[in-house]
Each structure stands twice: as C-alpha cells, then as structure tokens.
Amino acid sequence: MRRVKLISAVVFLWLIFTSFYAYHYVVRILALPEEYDAYARNWQFQLLAFSIVRLPYLLLLLVVAISAVFLLTRKES
C-alpha cells in the first residue's frame, strides 16, 4: 500500500510540474516579438510543439521516478 501511495504522489507531482512547465513554455514563446509566422502565435500550436519537443523527456523522467520508487520500496529478501 505504501508503494501505491508513493507512485500516486509521484504521478500527481509530475502532473503539476508538467502543467506549470507547459504554461511557462507557451507564455514565454508567445511573449517573444512577432518575428515568425502567425500560425505559431497561438496556444494550440505551442502546446503541440511542447508535446512533441519537451513531453517525451518529461515522460522519460516520470518512468525513471516510478522505477526509483519500485527499486526503493522492494521487499528485502
């Protein structure tokens, strides 16, 4: 039961961190001067770019964190 709670906490914290990171990513990009195409100056496009460029690394980080929880909470033989 302890392992389930820890994994739930890790996933919850990962979701919070990823949400804030995505928000900061989009706001930062949209705050840049208008030097590029207009289609790139909206939330949908920037969230798509975030999900293609940054989200795979964040998912890998989540897998590593969950693996660490499994390794640290395994029963000693």
Backbone torsions as a table, in degrees:
resi	resn	phi	psi	omega
1	MET	NA	-33.9	179.6
2	ARG	-63.9	-38.7	-179.3
3	ARG	-64.1	-41.5	-179.9
4	VAL	-63.2	-41.8	178.3
5	LYS	-64.9	-41.4	179.5
6	LEU	-65.7	-42.1	178.9
7	ILE	-65.9	-39.7	177.1
8	SER	-62.0	-41.3	178.6
9	ALA	-65.2	-41.7	179.1
10	VAL	-62.9	-44.8	-179.9
11	VAL	-65.4	-42.1	179.1
12	PHE	-62.7	-46.4	178.9
13	LEU	-65.1	-36.1	177.1
14	TRP	-64.0	-42.5	178.4
15	LEU	-62.5	-43.2	178.2
16	ILE	-62.5	-49.2	-179.6
17	PHE	-60.3	-45.4	-178.4
18	THR	-65.1	-38.3	178.4
19	SER	-63.9	-46.8	178.7
20	PHE	-65.5	-38.1	179.5
21	TYR	-66.0	-42.2	177.9
22	ALA	-63.8	-43.8	178.4
23	TYR	-60.4	-47.0	-180.0
24	HIS	-63.4	-39.7	179.0
25	TYR	-60.1	-48.7	-176.9
26	VAL	-68.4	-44.7	-179.0
27	VAL	-62.7	-40.9	179.8
28	ARG	-64.6	-42.7	179.5
29	ILE	-66.8	-42.3	-178.6
30	LEU	-71.2	-18.1	178.6
31	ALA	-82.6	-9.5	179.0
32	LEU	-68.1	156.4	176.5
33	PRO	-59.7	153.0	-176.7
34	GLU	-77.0	77.2	-179.5
35	GLU	-107.2	-3.3	-177.3
36	TYR	-128.5	180.0	-170.5
37	ASP	-58.1	150.8	-177.1
38	ALA	-68.1	-29.7	-179.2
39	TYR	-65.2	-23.2	-179.5
40	ALA	-85.3	-2.1	-177.2
41	ARG	-100.7	45.1	173.8
42	ASN	-141.4	163.0	-175.2
43	TRP	-64.4	-40.5	-176.0
44	GLN	-61.8	-45.6	-179.4
45	PHE	-65.4	-42.5	-178.2
46	GLN	-68.7	-35.8	175.5
47	LEU	-68.4	-35.2	174.5
48	LEU	-63.5	-44.3	178.0
49	ALA	-62.1	-40.9	177.4
50	PHE	-61.3	-44.2	-177.2
51	SER	-69.5	-25.2	178.0
52	ILE	-84.1	-40.3	-171.5
53	VAL	-92.2	-46.8	-172.0
54	ARG	-100.2	-34.6	-173.5
55	LEU	-61.7	-37.2	177.3
56	PRO	-58.8	-38.0	178.2
57	TYR	-69.1	-37.2	177.8
58	LEU	-68.8	-36.2	174.9
59	LEU	-65.3	-39.4	175.6
60	LEU	-62.4	-40.1	176.2
61	LEU	-62.4	-39.1	177.1
62	LEU	-64.2	-42.6	178.3
63	VAL	-62.5	-41.4	178.1
64	VAL	-63.9	-42.1	-179.8
65	ALA	-65.8	-42.1	178.7
66	ILE	-67.4	-37.8	176.4
67	SER	-63.1	-39.6	177.7
68	ALA	-63.3	-39.3	177.1
69	VAL	-62.6	-43.7	178.8
70	PHE	-62.2	-43.2	-178.6
71	LEU	-69.2	-37.3	-177.3
72	LEU	-78.1	-21.1	-177.6
73	THR	-109.2	12.0	178.8
74	ARG	-69.5	152.1	-178.1
75	LYS	-77.5	133.7	178.5
76	GLU	-75.1	135.5	179.9
77	SER	-93.2	NA	NA
